[in-house]
Amino acid sequence: MSRARIAMEAGTHSIWVSEQLRELGHEVIVANVRELRAISHSDRKSDTVDAEKIARYARLDPEIPSGASPCCRQVWLWRLVRFSNRSLR
């Protein structure tokens, strides 16, 4: 299998999915679209259009979308615990 650059939008499962893809040897870029003005403020919002824009950013310069995603595993786990605690109340 050849190594691929995969760009994806940050979301609920993006940490887990990106870790699985990295273990398979792929380069993964996780983009927080709220930080990418061309996507978050677009009049043409759809999953297809957003995915194409993320892919174009990743192809142009991988630092653009990845630099926009400060989320790390610890933050993700903290959010998961916080949400879980909220739902138990």
C-alpha positions as a Markdown table, in Angstrom:
| # | Residue | x | y | z |
|---|---|---|---|---|
| 1 | Met | 0.0 | 0.0 | 0.0 |
| 2 | Ser | 1.4 | 3.4 | -0.9 |
| 3 | Arg | 1.5 | 6.3 | 1.6 |
| 4 | Ala | -1.2 | 8.9 | 1.1 |
| 5 | Arg | -1.8 | 12.4 | 2.4 |
| 6 | Ile | -5.3 | 12.4 | 3.9 |
| 7 | Ala | -7.0 | 15.7 | 4.9 |
| 8 | Met | -10.0 | 15.6 | 7.1 |
| 9 | Glu | -12.2 | 17.9 | 9.1 |
| 10 | Ala | -11.9 | 17.9 | 12.9 |
| 11 | Gly | -14.8 | 16.3 | 14.6 |
| 12 | Thr | -16.0 | 13.8 | 17.2 |
| 13 | His | -14.0 | 10.9 | 15.9 |
| 14 | Ser | -11.2 | 12.6 | 14.0 |
| 15 | Ile | -8.6 | 11.9 | 16.7 |
| 16 | Trp | -9.3 | 8.2 | 16.7 |
| 17 | Val | -9.6 | 7.9 | 12.9 |
| 18 | Ser | -6.4 | 10.0 | 12.3 |
| 19 | Glu | -4.5 | 7.7 | 14.7 |
| 20 | Gln | -5.7 | 4.6 | 12.9 |
| 21 | Leu | -4.7 | 6.1 | 9.5 |
| 22 | Arg | -1.2 | 7.1 | 10.9 |
| 23 | Glu | -0.7 | 3.6 | 12.2 |
| 24 | Leu | -1.3 | 2.4 | 8.6 |
| 25 | Gly | 1.5 | 4.7 | 7.4 |
| 26 | His | -0.5 | 7.6 | 6.0 |
| 27 | Glu | 0.1 | 11.3 | 6.5 |
| 28 | Val | -3.0 | 12.8 | 8.1 |
| 29 | Ile | -4.0 | 16.5 | 8.3 |
| 30 | Val | -6.9 | 17.3 | 10.6 |
| 31 | Ala | -8.4 | 20.7 | 9.9 |
| 32 | Asn | -10.5 | 22.8 | 12.2 |
| 33 | Val | -12.7 | 24.6 | 9.7 |
| 34 | Arg | -13.7 | 27.2 | 12.2 |
| 35 | Glu | -10.1 | 28.5 | 11.9 |
| 36 | Leu | -10.3 | 28.4 | 8.1 |
| 37 | Arg | -12.2 | 31.5 | 7.1 |
| 38 | Ala | -12.7 | 30.5 | 3.5 |
| 39 | Ile | -14.7 | 27.5 | 4.7 |
| 40 | Ser | -16.4 | 28.8 | 7.9 |
| 41 | His | -17.7 | 32.0 | 6.2 |
| 42 | Ser | -18.6 | 30.5 | 2.9 |
| 43 | Asp | -22.0 | 31.0 | 1.3 |
| 44 | Arg | -21.6 | 27.5 | -0.3 |
| 45 | Lys | -21.7 | 25.2 | 2.7 |
| 46 | Ser | -21.9 | 21.5 | 2.1 |
| 47 | Asp | -19.8 | 18.5 | 3.1 |
| 48 | Thr | -18.6 | 18.1 | -0.5 |
| 49 | Val | -17.5 | 21.7 | -0.9 |
| 50 | Asp | -15.9 | 21.8 | 2.5 |
| 51 | Ala | -14.0 | 18.6 | 1.8 |
| 52 | Glu | -12.7 | 19.9 | -1.5 |
| 53 | Lys | -11.5 | 23.1 | 0.1 |
| 54 | Ile | -9.7 | 21.2 | 2.8 |
| 55 | Ala | -8.1 | 18.9 | 0.3 |
| 56 | Arg | -7.0 | 21.9 | -1.8 |
| 57 | Tyr | -5.4 | 23.6 | 1.2 |
| 58 | Ala | -3.6 | 20.4 | 2.2 |
| 59 | Arg | -2.3 | 20.1 | -1.4 |
| 60 | Leu | -1.2 | 23.7 | -1.5 |
| 61 | Asp | 0.5 | 23.8 | 1.9 |
| 62 | Pro | -0.1 | 21.1 | 4.6 |
| 63 | Glu | 0.6 | 23.6 | 7.3 |
| 64 | Ile | -2.5 | 25.7 | 6.5 |
| 65 | Pro | -5.1 | 23.2 | 7.7 |
| 66 | Ser | -3.0 | 21.4 | 10.2 |
| 67 | Gly | -1.8 | 24.7 | 11.7 |
| 68 | Ala | -5.4 | 25.5 | 12.2 |
| 69 | Ser | -6.1 | 22.5 | 14.4 |
| 70 | Pro | -4.6 | 22.9 | 17.9 |
| 71 | Cys | -6.6 | 19.9 | 19.2 |
| 72 | Cys | -4.6 | 17.1 | 20.7 |
| 73 | Arg | -5.4 | 13.8 | 22.3 |
| 74 | Gln | -5.4 | 15.3 | 25.8 |
| 75 | Val | -7.8 | 18.1 | 24.8 |
| 76 | Trp | -10.0 | 15.5 | 23.1 |
| 77 | Leu | -10.0 | 13.3 | 26.2 |
| 78 | Trp | -10.8 | 16.3 | 28.5 |
| 79 | Arg | -13.8 | 17.2 | 26.3 |
| 80 | Leu | -15.0 | 13.6 | 26.3 |
| 81 | Val | -14.8 | 13.4 | 30.1 |
| 82 | Arg | -16.5 | 16.8 | 30.4 |
| 83 | Phe | -19.3 | 15.8 | 28.1 |
| 84 | Ser | -19.8 | 12.5 | 29.8 |
| 85 | Asn | -20.0 | 14.2 | 33.2 |
| 86 | Arg | -22.6 | 16.6 | 31.8 |
| 87 | Ser | -24.7 | 13.8 | 30.4 |
| 88 | Leu | -24.7 | 11.9 | 33.8 |
| 89 | Arg | -26.3 | 14.8 | 35.7 |
